[in-house]
Amino acid sequence: MPPRPVDTIIRLTMAEAAPSRDRSLPASWRAREGRDAYLAENGFTVEAYDAKWTDASFVGVRFRVPNTRHHAWAIKMHDLHHVATGYGTDLVGEAEVSAWELRRGLRGLGAYVGSIVVAGALVGVLVAPGRTLRAWRASSPDRPSLFRSTRPYDDLLAMSVGSLRQELGVPEGGLSSRPRELHAYAPGPAGRTPA
């Protein structure tokens, strides 16, 4: 007996519920679902956006930084850039997304957040020059990043991941051709794609 349409829909929904890090987040998801999946796989929370201090790490050294209102906004936009591009949160993935953001311009970010983006891209040039350069080339100074968007954050979250990618000029399947590697403090076997 052939499967009923509702059975197919349920199977497709269940398959998309826990995306593999081997592929980009589904274009059909709402950006909010993509953000939530990104946060979960990295051990981050929505509540951290509003915390007074935020945890950070650089080349394995953990530290805390003040989470100013501007910093919190920039982190939200940066996280949506990860959702759209598919770049990971390991050192190389952060370098890729930083190079992508840098090419689109840092106007309005301020010295503190802008220096984080520049530092990430510079580290990438040192540790993964080919991948960092590919991310730079995949970006365009003619298309602004979300750092320059005037859309309210909740409106961005209501978009589909595919629409978010389209607005950013990112291909429907994202930019990364590799599995999303995670930062060293992510839950589970960080930095390693599950077998």
HELIX and SHEET records of a PDB file:
HELIX    1   1 PRO A    5  ALA A   17  1                                  13    
HELIX    2   2 ALA A   31  ASN A   42  1                                  12    
HELIX    3   3 GLU A   47  ASP A   50  5                                   4    
HELIX    4   4 ARG A   69  THR A   85  1                                  17    
HELIX    5   5 LEU A   91  ARG A  104  1                                  14    
HELIX    6   6 GLY A  110  VAL A  127  1                                  18    
HELIX    7   7 PRO A  129  ALA A  138  1                                  10    
HELIX    8   8 LEU A  146  ARG A  148  5                                   3    
HELIX    9   9 TYR A  153  ALA A  158  1                                   6    
HELIX   10  10 VAL A  161  LEU A  168  1                                   8    
SHEET    1   A 2 TRP A  53  PHE A  58  0                                        
SHEET    2   A 2 VAL A  61  PRO A  66 -1                                        
END                                                                             
